[in-house]
Amino acid sequence: MTPTVILDTNVLVAGLRSSAGASHALLQAVASGRFELGLTATLVLEYESVLKRPGLVPLVAADVDTLLDYLCRIGKCRAVTFRLRPAAADPGDDLVLEAAVATGSAFVVTLNSRDMQDGAARYGIGLLTPSEALTQLGITT
């Protein structure tokens, strides 16, 4: 069975800003079949809002739209049928945990797990760094 994984927005940003590192390797592996990308409308809107901030990533708005359209096409998109808020120390992370629960994700890949630890544990969701996720998923770089 292929695990479903949520990518925190910070992993998406890191993977787009640099072609080196585990975050970029995860983005490259999205269509590999090693994992399914879990998505909710709220999470995709968060991705869009952050990725379209001027100068944050080396993409123009049209490229961000193309990327998000692609992720929505290949990802496992689910509706959030109930709110978990507040579940995380940082309210901005609640939407990530809600996406993980809604999509039945095995884990969330994040560069900052500290604020999500309690909420993730409460719902049985693992938290991994990008490099830990690569190992867990058997993806070699």
Secondary structure, DSSP 8 states (H G I E B T S, - for coil): ---EEEE-HHHHHHHHH-SSSHHHHHHHTTTSSS-EEEE-HHHHHHHHHHHTSTTTSS--HHHHHHHHHHHHHHSEE----S---S-SSSGGGHHHHHHHHHHT-SEEE-S--GGGHHHHHHTT-EEE-HHHHHHHHT---
